[in-house]
Amino acid sequence: MNVFVQTLGFGVVSASIIAVGAMGFTIQFGLTNVLNLSFGGVMTVSAFVAYLTEQSGINIWLCLVLGGVAGAVLTIFLGRTVFKVYARRGTRLFEMVMVTLALGLVIEYAVDAVSRDQIYSLSFPEGASYHIGAATLTESQLIIVGIGIAVFVGLERLLHMTRLGKALRAMAVDPGLARSCGIPTNRIVNATWLISGFLCGVAGVIYVLNALSVSYTTGVIFLPSIIAAAILGGVGSPRGAVLAALMLGLVTQLVAAAGFSAYSSIAAFGVLVVVLLSRPSGVLSAAARKVELTL
């Protein structure tokens, strides 16, 4: 019983990491309609930025911010250059997925070349251990959970209580109508790239803070869980992404605790497959209604 409760505790930590990435992914996908498979590569770059700055003696929480900024800068660069160029040439949705896949591979193997295929360890102290019922979590794990909660609250306030958030939601529903109403669509798209990229970077950093290691495959390994949470939660819905992330975090940790840790990522897609089979029209209905790229 204690092992089960401890696994649930680890599941909440994993869910917090998945949720941060999934919230970034879902608002990016919901507004631009780009299923961005280079998201994992951006996570990896951000994680390495945090690792390199941490090795330079910079405070780890400043490294978290720098990793997020790196993710934001790389994301808006890709969005305003590569993605926009292909969109102007009439690239369709599925073709854009292939573009993002290629970009992800380029980023992954570029990092591999620079890092020389090495796995690097972080010296981040985990802090004291705290007992929460039968579960024991370290200070760093509790901070990760706190970051997940803070990101969710902050994003919800941004989307529902600011002019930027309302404009972003309007464009996600009908970009043409939003443009006709005078909403500065280019600025909103830029803001979306920055916000989603920052969350992508933060997710990459807190992932390696929990794993205490980073390699060129870091983001790619974690990307399936993020995509699954974003799709299960409903495209463009941070609340849905958080709930789906909680479910996936618990499932992956339970699978790992059962002795099948190598299949924990596959379990996330297994849950996605089950839901798609049970209600195929409901999960992707939001994306299906909008058949053009908003770039």
Summary of the structure (lengths in Angstrom):
residues: 295
radius of gyration: 18.6
end to end distance: 50.6
largest distance: 58.6
contacts: 1057
relative contact order: 0.21
helix: 78%
strand: 4%
